[in-house]
Amino acid sequence: MITKPATPKPLFFTIAQLFLGLALISLSTHLALDGGRYLEALNESGLNEYHAFGLLVCLSFLSGIFLIAQHVLSQGDSNFDESFDTALPY
């Protein structure tokens, strides 16, 4: 089995990724809870005809979840690879 060498991510990149994920989740939560004012402003200017506000909330929430999940899954890869390598001979 060919294994690719794992390059460790710098600590700054990891912290920035987690912070950005949490910021996107908090942004979507704030927009969802206090959306009345934003929707009113978007409707007055005609910018919400394609449901731009709902898409913004959903995309920011999903982006935050994916950023955090990417970090969590990358942490578990090494443990999975080690377990898989030890299970192969059996």
C-alpha positions as CSV (number, residue, x, y, z in Angstrom):
1,M,0.0,0.0,0.0
2,I,1.4,3.4,-0.9
3,T,1.2,6.0,1.8
4,K,1.6,9.6,1.1
5,P,3.6,11.6,3.6
6,A,1.5,13.7,5.9
7,T,2.5,17.3,6.0
8,P,1.5,18.9,9.3
9,K,-0.4,22.1,9.1
10,P,1.0,25.2,10.8
11,L,-0.7,26.1,14.1
12,F,-1.7,29.5,12.7
13,F,-3.5,27.9,9.8
14,T,-5.4,25.5,12.1
15,I,-6.5,28.3,14.4
16,A,-7.5,30.6,11.5
17,Q,-9.5,27.7,10.0
18,L,-11.4,27.1,13.2
19,F,-11.9,30.8,13.9
20,L,-13.3,31.3,10.4
21,G,-15.6,28.4,10.7
22,L,-17.0,29.7,14.0
23,A,-17.3,33.2,12.6
24,L,-19.3,31.9,9.6
25,I,-21.6,29.9,11.9
26,S,-22.1,32.9,14.2
27,L,-22.8,35.2,11.2
28,S,-25.5,32.9,9.9
29,T,-27.0,32.6,13.4
30,H,-27.1,36.4,13.8
31,L,-28.6,36.9,10.3
32,A,-31.2,34.2,11.0
33,L,-32.2,35.6,14.4
34,D,-32.1,39.3,13.4
35,G,-33.2,38.9,9.8
36,G,-36.2,41.2,9.8
37,R,-34.2,44.4,9.4
38,Y,-32.0,42.9,6.7
39,L,-35.0,41.4,4.8
40,E,-36.8,44.8,4.9
41,A,-33.8,46.6,3.5
42,L,-33.3,44.0,0.8
43,N,-36.9,44.0,-0.2
44,E,-37.0,47.8,-0.4
45,S,-34.2,47.8,-2.9
46,G,-35.4,44.8,-4.8
47,L,-32.4,42.7,-4.1
48,N,-34.2,39.8,-2.4
49,E,-36.3,38.7,-5.4
50,Y,-34.2,35.5,-5.8
51,H,-34.2,34.8,-2.1
52,A,-30.6,36.1,-1.7
53,F,-30.9,36.4,2.1
54,G,-31.9,32.8,2.6
55,L,-29.1,31.7,0.4
56,L,-26.6,33.8,2.3
57,V,-27.6,32.4,5.6
58,C,-27.5,28.8,4.4
59,L,-24.2,29.1,2.6
60,S,-22.5,30.8,5.5
61,F,-23.7,28.2,7.9
62,L,-22.7,25.3,5.6
63,S,-19.3,26.9,4.9
64,G,-18.6,27.2,8.6
65,I,-19.7,23.6,9.3
66,F,-17.5,22.3,6.4
67,L,-14.4,24.3,7.6
68,I,-14.7,22.8,11.1
69,A,-15.5,19.3,9.7
70,Q,-12.4,19.5,7.5
71,H,-10.2,20.3,10.5
72,V,-11.8,17.5,12.6
73,L,-11.6,14.9,9.8
74,S,-7.9,15.8,9.0
75,Q,-7.1,15.1,12.7
76,G,-8.7,11.7,12.6
77,D,-6.9,10.6,9.3
78,S,-3.7,9.6,11.0
79,N,-5.4,7.4,13.6
80,F,-7.5,5.7,10.9
81,D,-4.4,5.1,8.7
82,E,-2.5,3.5,11.6
83,S,-5.5,1.3,12.5
84,F,-5.9,0.3,8.9
85,D,-2.2,-0.6,8.5
86,T,-2.2,-2.7,11.6
87,A,-5.4,-4.5,10.5
88,L,-4.0,-5.4,7.0
89,P,-1.9,-8.3,8.1
90,Y,-4.8,-10.1,9.7
